[in-house]
Amino acid sequence: MEAYGHNRKDYNRVISIIYTLLILLQIAKALLVFAVLGRCVFAPLTIYAFLSYKLYQMMSSVDNVEKFLRNQQTLVPTRYSYTDIITMTNNFKEKLGQGGFGYVFKGRLPWDRLVAIKMLTNSKYNAGEDFINEVSTIGMVHHINVVKLIGFCSDGMQRALIYEYMPNGSLDKFIFSSNNGPNHKFSLDKLIDIALGVARGLDYLHKGCDMQILHFDIKPHNILLDHNFNPKLSDFGLAKLYPKNNSLVSISVARGTIGYIAPELISRSFGVISHKCDVYSFGMLLLEMTGGRRNSDPRAENTSQVYYPSWIYDKLIEDAIEHNVVEMDTSIVIDEREKKLCMIGLWCIQIRPSDRPSMSKVIEMLEGDVRSLQMPPKPFFSEPTQIPSKVSYLNTYDGELTTISEDVDELN
């Protein structure tokens, strides 16, 4: 009986071991199944979920653009399909240029009119905002100094803008010509004409439309020239529309190009954001047109000429001193027209927005005689310079110019 009980215990122990092994085997099988599922099912499901999310984002972008376009029932520019674009460009045969947005191709409409087609391929056109900006702003503008938007394409994720063709390209290739030297292509009179055209275009944007349009990216590359070298403002991807009675503009991030961007767009401590941001950019453009070089040029032979606005300001002061001191020999000869452009440019780049003229005042200055202009205050970038004991200059307040006179100590 005792032997039977001992055998029974051994039997139960063996059964327990077998059950344990069977359970472990089932667990191993389950783990193996989960591993296979994780590789063959869960991983594809994760990838599918990720791709679905990205597709949702892209479709939301398309939906935003489509919603905008449907609301523009009176939109003048014509809408074209991507197939039309391929036909117009002869399968993108002739590239005119490229930038951060994508590429520009030469095209031809069915009635033989030449056009420039800007293909928007860069991912920075998130949710179609820059595309909408350009269509909504330039689509409603009709001015001789603003490039005309003829049509657009929004076909799925393919987007393009179709402009009138500007045979002479952008202004930068003429004023920054290293082969021909500064201003070889244009006389000073022609430069003044071009400056006037740009100023009139900007003044129209600021005051001539139903809504105030701020461009935020005025620079030589964005000034196009037609067959008669008449200037036209282009590239409205950063533009913003505001009611005309808005004196303050609210934007979340700085907009523009380094070298042309107004100080208040970088730090609000310099002043409020307004149409004076475009005035500042215009001033930097005007100085580059006059100098025939970029305002900042580290390769300049003379270190004092590295920053052109500072250098030309000092030269204008020296010129003023020499004209006031008869005994001195005039070693600096600055053409009166060049002096006018430089002085206007220096007025436009004053650090405080309230000290800059409006574009309508700039037009008046450009059309006037240089003798009616007065030397602007010392811009913030200049080093202390000896100037005559009394200097009359213009100060702007609320867009109007007034004449005041201060001592040298007060100016410095």
C-alpha positions as CSV (number, residue, x, y, z in Angstrom):
1,M,0.0,0.0,0.0
2,E,2.9,2.3,0.9
3,A,4.6,1.5,-2.4
4,Y,1.4,2.3,-4.3
5,G,1.2,5.7,-2.7
6,H,4.8,6.4,-3.5
7,N,4.2,5.5,-7.2
8,R,1.1,7.7,-7.3
9,K,3.2,10.7,-6.2
10,D,5.7,10.0,-8.9
11,Y,3.0,9.8,-11.5
12,N,1.4,13.1,-10.4
13,R,4.9,14.8,-10.5
14,V,5.4,13.5,-14.1
15,I,1.9,14.7,-15.1
16,S,2.6,18.2,-13.6
17,I,5.9,18.4,-15.5
18,I,4.2,17.4,-18.8
19,Y,1.5,20.0,-18.2
20,T,4.1,22.7,-17.5
21,L,6.0,21.8,-20.6
22,L,2.8,21.9,-22.7
23,I,1.9,25.3,-21.3
24,L,5.4,26.6,-22.0
25,L,5.2,25.2,-25.5
26,Q,1.9,27.0,-26.0
27,I,3.4,30.3,-24.8
28,A,6.3,29.8,-27.1
29,K,3.9,29.2,-30.0
30,A,2.0,32.3,-29.0
31,L,5.1,34.4,-28.9
32,L,6.2,33.1,-32.3
33,V,2.8,33.9,-33.7
34,F,2.9,37.4,-32.3
35,A,6.4,37.9,-33.7
36,V,5.2,36.8,-37.1
37,L,2.1,39.0,-36.9
38,G,4.2,42.0,-35.7
39,R,6.4,41.6,-38.7
40,C,3.8,40.8,-41.3
41,V,0.7,42.5,-39.9
42,F,1.4,45.2,-37.3
43,A,4.4,46.7,-39.1
44,P,2.4,47.1,-42.3
45,L,-0.5,48.5,-40.3
46,T,1.8,51.1,-38.7
47,I,3.2,52.1,-42.1
48,Y,-0.4,52.2,-43.5
49,A,-1.5,54.5,-40.7
50,F,1.5,56.8,-41.2
51,L,0.9,57.0,-45.0
52,S,-2.8,57.6,-44.4
53,Y,-2.0,60.5,-42.1
54,K,0.4,62.0,-44.7
55,L,-2.3,61.5,-47.4
56,Y,-4.8,63.2,-45.2
57,Q,-2.4,66.2,-44.8
58,M,-1.9,66.4,-48.6
59,M,-5.6,66.1,-49.3
60,S,-6.3,68.8,-46.7
61,S,-3.9,71.1,-48.5
62,V,-5.7,70.4,-51.8
63,D,-9.1,70.9,-50.1
64,N,-7.9,74.3,-48.8
65,V,-6.9,75.5,-52.2
66,E,-10.0,74.1,-53.9
67,K,-12.2,75.8,-51.3
68,F,-10.5,79.1,-51.9
69,L,-10.8,78.8,-55.7
70,R,-14.5,77.9,-55.5
71,N,-15.1,81.1,-53.5
72,Q,-13.3,83.2,-56.1
73,Q,-16.2,83.2,-58.6
74,T,-15.1,86.5,-60.1
75,L,-11.5,85.6,-60.3
76,V,-10.1,87.1,-63.5
77,P,-7.1,84.7,-64.2
78,T,-8.0,81.6,-66.1
79,R,-7.7,78.1,-64.5
80,Y,-5.7,75.5,-66.5
81,S,-5.1,71.8,-66.0
82,Y,-1.7,70.2,-65.6
83,T,-2.1,68.8,-69.1
84,D,-2.5,72.3,-70.4
85,I,0.7,73.3,-68.6
86,I,2.6,70.5,-70.3
87,T,1.3,71.6,-73.7
88,M,2.1,75.3,-73.1
89,T,5.7,74.5,-72.0
90,N,6.3,71.9,-74.7
91,N,6.9,69.4,-71.9
92,F,9.0,71.9,-69.9
93,K,11.5,72.4,-72.7
94,E,12.8,75.9,-71.9
95,K,13.7,76.8,-68.3
96,L,13.9,80.5,-67.5
97,G,15.1,80.3,-64.0
98,Q,14.6,78.8,-60.5
99,G,14.3,79.8,-56.9
100,G,13.2,78.5,-53.5
101,F,9.6,78.0,-54.8
102,G,10.6,75.8,-57.8
103,Y,11.2,76.5,-61.5
104,V,10.0,79.0,-64.1
105,F,9.5,77.8,-67.7
106,K,8.8,79.7,-70.9
107,G,5.4,78.9,-72.3
108,R,3.1,79.8,-75.1
109,L,-0.7,80.1,-75.0
110,P,-2.9,78.7,-77.9
111,W,-3.2,82.2,-79.4
112,D,0.6,82.4,-79.6
113,R,1.1,84.7,-76.6
114,L,4.3,84.1,-74.6
115,V,4.0,83.5,-70.9
116,A,6.3,82.6,-67.9
117,I,5.0,79.6,-66.0
118,K,6.1,79.3,-62.4
119,M,5.9,75.7,-61.1
120,L,5.5,75.5,-57.3
121,T,7.3,72.4,-56.3
122,N,8.9,73.3,-52.9
123,S,7.3,71.9,-49.8
124,K,7.3,75.3,-48.2
125,Y,4.1,76.0,-50.0
126,N,2.4,74.2,-47.0
127,A,-1.4,74.0,-47.1
128,G,-1.2,76.1,-50.3
129,E,-0.8,79.3,-48.3
130,D,1.8,81.0,-50.6
131,F,-0.2,79.9,-53.7
132,I,-3.4,81.4,-52.3
133,N,-1.5,84.6,-51.3
134,E,-0.2,85.0,-54.8
135,V,-3.5,84.3,-56.6
136,S,-5.6,86.4,-54.2
137,T,-3.3,89.4,-54.3
138,I,-1.9,89.7,-57.8
139,G,-5.1,88.3,-59.3
140,M,-7.0,91.5,-58.2
141,V,-4.2,94.0,-59.1
142,H,-4.2,95.8,-62.5
143,H,-1.4,98.2,-62.8
144,I,1.3,99.0,-65.4
145,N,4.0,98.4,-62.8
146,V,2.7,95.1,-61.4
147,V,3.2,91.9,-63.4
148,K,-0.1,90.5,-64.7
149,L,-1.3,87.1,-63.6
150,I,-2.9,85.5,-66.7
151,G,-3.8,82.1,-65.2
152,F,-3.0,79.4,-62.7
153,C,-3.1,75.6,-62.3
154,S,-4.3,73.7,-59.3
155,D,-4.6,70.1,-60.4
156,G,-4.2,67.7,-57.5
157,M,-0.8,68.5,-56.0
158,Q,0.4,70.2,-59.2
159,R,0.3,74.0,-58.8
160,A,1.5,76.7,-61.2
161,L,1.2,80.4,-61.8
162,I,1.1,81.8,-65.3
163,Y,2.4,85.4,-65.8
164,E,2.8,87.7,-68.7
165,Y,6.3,87.1,-70.2
166,M,9.0,89.6,-69.3
167,P,11.6,89.3,-72.1
168,N,14.4,91.2,-70.2
169,G,14.1,89.2,-67.0
170,S,14.8,90.6,-63.6
171,L,16.6,93.8,-62.6
172,D,19.4,92.1,-60.7
173,K,21.2,90.8,-63.7
174,F,21.6,94.4,-65.0
175,I,22.6,96.2,-61.9
176,F,24.9,93.5,-60.6
177,S,26.7,92.9,-63.9
178,S,30.3,92.0,-63.0
179,N,31.4,91.9,-66.7
180,N,30.1,95.3,-67.8
181,G,30.7,97.2,-64.6
182,P,28.2,99.3,-62.6
183,N,25.3,100.8,-64.4
184,H,26.7,100.0,-67.8
185,K,23.3,99.0,-69.2
186,F,21.3,101.9,-67.7
187,S,21.9,105.6,-67.6
188,L,21.1,107.5,-64.4
189,D,18.0,108.9,-66.1
190,K,16.8,105.4,-66.9
191,L,17.5,104.3,-63.3
192,I,15.3,107.1,-62.1
193,D,12.6,106.0,-64.5
194,I,12.9,102.4,-63.2
195,A,12.8,103.6,-59.6
196,L,9.7,105.7,-60.3
197,G,8.0,102.7,-61.9
198,V,8.7,100.6,-58.8
199,A,7.6,103.4,-56.5
200,R,4.3,103.9,-58.4
201,G,3.6,100.1,-58.3
202,L,4.2,100.0,-54.5
203,D,2.1,103.2,-54.0
204,Y,-0.7,101.5,-55.9
205,L,-0.5,98.4,-53.7
206,H,-0.5,100.5,-50.5
207,K,-3.3,102.9,-51.5
208,G,-4.8,102.2,-54.9
209,C,-6.5,98.8,-54.2
210,D,-9.7,98.0,-52.3
211,M,-7.4,96.4,-49.7
212,Q,-3.9,97.6,-48.7
213,I,-1.4,95.1,-50.0
214,L,2.0,94.8,-48.3
215,H,4.5,93.0,-50.5
216,F,7.2,92.2,-47.9
217,D,9.8,91.0,-50.4
218,I,11.0,94.0,-52.6
219,K,14.4,93.2,-54.1
220,P,16.1,93.4,-57.5
221,H,15.3,89.7,-58.3
222,N,11.5,90.5,-57.9
223,I,11.5,93.5,-60.3
224,L,10.9,92.2,-63.8
225,L,11.5,94.2,-67.0
226,D,9.4,94.2,-70.1
227,H,10.6,94.7,-73.7
228,N,11.0,98.5,-73.0
229,F,12.7,97.9,-69.7
230,N,9.7,99.1,-67.8
231,P,9.7,97.6,-64.2
232,K,7.0,95.4,-62.9
233,L,6.7,94.1,-59.3
234,S,6.4,90.3,-59.1
235,D,6.4,87.4,-56.6
236,F,3.6,88.0,-54.1
237,G,4.1,84.8,-52.2
238,L,4.8,86.7,-49.0
239,A,2.3,89.5,-49.5
240,K,-0.5,90.2,-47.1
241,L,-3.8,92.1,-47.5
242,Y,-5.1,94.5,-44.9
243,P,-8.0,97.0,-44.7
244,K,-6.8,100.5,-45.7
245,N,-7.6,102.0,-42.3
246,N,-5.3,99.5,-40.6
247,S,-2.2,101.4,-39.3
248,L,-0.9,98.3,-37.5
249,V,-0.2,94.9,-39.1
250,S,0.0,91.7,-37.1
251,I,2.2,88.9,-38.5
252,S,3.6,85.9,-36.6
253,V,7.0,85.5,-38.3
254,A,9.4,87.8,-40.1
255,R,8.8,88.0,-43.8
256,G,11.3,89.0,-46.5
257,T,14.9,88.6,-47.6
258,I,18.0,89.3,-45.5
259,G,19.5,92.6,-46.6
260,Y,16.2,94.1,-47.6
261,I,14.0,93.2,-44.5
262,A,13.0,96.1,-42.3
263,P,14.3,96.2,-38.7
264,E,10.9,96.1,-37.2
265,L,10.2,92.8,-38.9
266,I,13.0,91.3,-36.9
267,S,12.4,93.0,-33.6
268,R,9.3,95.0,-32.6
269,S,11.5,97.3,-30.4
270,F,12.3,99.2,-33.7
271,G,8.7,100.0,-34.3
272,V,5.3,98.7,-35.6
273,I,4.9,96.7,-38.8
274,S,3.2,98.7,-41.6
275,H,3.6,99.7,-45.2
276,K,6.9,101.3,-44.1
277,C,8.4,97.8,-44.3
278,D,8.1,98.0,-48.1
279,V,9.5,101.5,-48.0
280,Y,12.7,100.2,-46.2
281,S,13.1,97.4,-48.8
282,F,12.6,100.0,-51.6
283,G,15.4,102.1,-50.1
284,M,17.8,99.2,-50.1
285,L,16.9,98.4,-53.7
286,L,17.4,102.1,-54.7
287,L,20.9,102.2,-53.2
288,E,21.9,99.0,-55.0
289,M,20.6,100.4,-58.3
290,T,22.6,103.5,-57.8
291,G,25.8,101.9,-56.6
292,G,25.6,99.1,-59.2
293,R,26.5,96.6,-56.5
294,R,25.0,94.8,-53.6
295,N,24.8,96.8,-50.4
296,S,26.9,94.3,-48.5
297,D,30.0,93.1,-50.4
298,P,32.7,91.5,-48.2
299,R,34.9,91.4,-51.4
300,A,35.1,95.2,-51.7
301,E,38.7,96.4,-52.1
302,N,38.4,99.1,-49.5
303,T,37.0,98.0,-46.1
304,S,35.1,101.2,-45.8
305,Q,33.1,100.2,-49.0
306,V,32.0,96.8,-47.6
307,Y,28.6,98.3,-46.6
308,Y,27.6,100.7,-49.4
309,P,24.9,102.7,-47.6
310,S,27.3,103.7,-44.9
311,W,30.0,104.5,-47.4
312,I,27.8,106.7,-49.7
313,Y,26.4,108.5,-46.6
314,D,29.9,109.5,-45.6
315,K,30.7,110.6,-49.2
316,L,27.6,112.7,-49.3
317,I,28.6,114.4,-46.1
318,E,32.1,115.0,-47.3
319,D,30.6,116.4,-50.6
320,A,28.4,118.8,-48.5
321,I,31.4,120.0,-46.5
322,E,33.5,120.6,-49.6
323,H,30.7,122.7,-51.1
324,N,30.6,124.8,-47.9
325,V,34.4,125.4,-47.8
326,V,35.5,127.2,-50.9
327,E,39.2,126.8,-50.2
328,M,39.1,123.0,-50.3
329,D,39.6,121.2,-53.6
330,T,36.7,119.0,-54.6
331,S,38.0,115.5,-54.7
332,I,34.7,113.8,-54.8
333,V,32.4,114.3,-57.7
334,I,28.9,112.9,-57.4
335,D,26.4,113.4,-60.2
336,E,23.4,115.3,-59.0
337,R,21.0,112.5,-60.2
338,E,23.1,109.9,-58.4
339,K,23.0,112.1,-55.3
340,K,19.2,112.3,-55.5
341,L,18.8,108.6,-55.7
342,C,21.2,108.0,-52.8
343,M,19.5,110.6,-50.6
344,I,16.1,109.2,-51.2
345,G,17.4,105.7,-50.5
346,L,18.9,106.8,-47.2
347,W,15.6,108.4,-46.2
348,C,13.8,105.2,-46.9
349,I,16.1,103.1,-44.7
350,Q,15.8,105.1,-41.6
351,I,15.7,102.7,-38.6
352,R,12.4,104.1,-37.2
353,P,9.4,103.5,-39.5
354,S,8.0,107.0,-38.6
355,D,11.1,108.6,-40.0
356,R,10.7,107.0,-43.5
357,P,8.6,108.7,-46.2
358,S,5.5,107.1,-47.7
359,M,5.7,105.8,-51.2
360,S,3.7,108.8,-52.5
361,K,6.2,111.1,-50.9
362,V,9.0,109.0,-52.5
363,I,7.5,109.6,-55.9
364,E,7.4,113.3,-55.2
365,M,11.0,113.2,-54.3
366,L,12.0,111.2,-57.3
367,E,10.1,113.6,-59.7
368,G,11.6,116.7,-57.9
369,D,14.9,118.4,-58.2
370,V,17.8,117.3,-56.0
371,R,18.1,120.8,-54.6
372,S,14.7,120.4,-53.0
373,L,16.0,117.4,-51.0
374,Q,17.8,117.7,-47.7
375,M,20.3,115.4,-46.2
376,P,18.6,112.7,-44.0
377,P,19.6,112.0,-40.4
378,K,22.5,109.7,-39.8
379,P,21.2,106.1,-40.4
380,F,21.8,103.7,-37.4
381,F,24.5,101.8,-39.2
382,S,26.9,104.7,-39.7
383,E,30.0,105.5,-37.7
384,P,30.2,109.1,-36.2
385,T,31.1,111.5,-39.0
386,Q,32.0,115.1,-38.9
387,I,29.3,117.2,-40.6
388,P,28.6,120.9,-40.8
389,S,27.6,122.6,-37.6
390,K,24.0,123.0,-38.8
391,V,22.2,120.5,-40.9
392,S,18.6,120.8,-42.1
393,Y,16.9,117.5,-42.6
394,L,13.5,116.0,-43.1
395,N,11.6,114.2,-40.4
396,T,8.5,112.2,-41.1
397,Y,5.4,112.0,-38.9
398,D,2.3,110.1,-39.8
399,G,3.5,109.8,-43.4
400,E,4.1,113.6,-43.8
401,L,7.4,115.3,-44.1
402,T,8.4,118.4,-42.1
403,T,11.6,120.4,-42.1
404,I,13.5,120.9,-38.8
405,S,17.1,121.9,-37.9
406,E,19.3,120.6,-35.1
407,D,22.9,120.9,-33.9
408,V,25.6,118.3,-34.6
409,D,25.7,117.2,-31.0
410,E,21.9,116.5,-31.1
411,L,22.3,114.5,-34.3
412,N,25.0,112.3,-32.9
